[in-house]
């Protein structure tokens, strides 16, 4: 990945109102009405963060992005 892609991803995250300089980002969940399950939404850019761990549901809080 080049520096331009990284800076672009940081700017996009800042425009969403998130702090791109955070070290750890927790996932956000919402209810999918059709499937009646909680699904993750608004994932951070993969250019800046990698997903670690997994969540069995929205309350487990083991999954995070670094």
N, C-alpha and C positions, 0 to 999 in steps of 0.2 A: 504494500500500500504506500502511496506517496503522500507527501505532506499536504498537498492540496486537498486530497480526499479526506484526510483526517480533520483539517480545518473546516471543510464544508460540513462534515458530520457534526462537529462541535457547534457550528453556527445554527444548524437545523435544530439541534437539541435546545440551545438557548432560546430560539424563537418559540419553542413549545412551552417555555416557562420553566424548564428544568435547568439544573446547575450542571453544566458539562464538566466541571472540575471535580465532581464527586468521585470518590474512589469506589464506593459500593452503592448500587442502585437496586432497590427491591422491586419485584414485579407487581403489576396492578391487575386486578381481576374484576370481571363483571359477569352477571348472569346472562347466559345465552338462552333466551326465551324458548327457542325452537327445541333445543336439546335438553333444556332444564339442568344445565351444568354451568359451573363458573369457568370462564375461559380467560386466559391472559390477553391483554390488549396493550397497545402503545409500548411495544418493546423498544429499548434503547438501540441505537444504531450498532450493527455488528462491526462496523469499522472502528469503534471505540471500546466496546465492551464484549466480553464473552460470558455466556451463561454457565453458572456453576450450581450443582445440586439439582434437586427436583422438589416439587411440592405435590403432595397427595391431594390437597385442597388449598383454598386460599388462606387458611389459618395455620398451616404447617410452618411457613416462613423459613424453609431451608434453601430454597432457590434464591439466587441473587446474581447480579451482574457485576463484574469487575473490569 
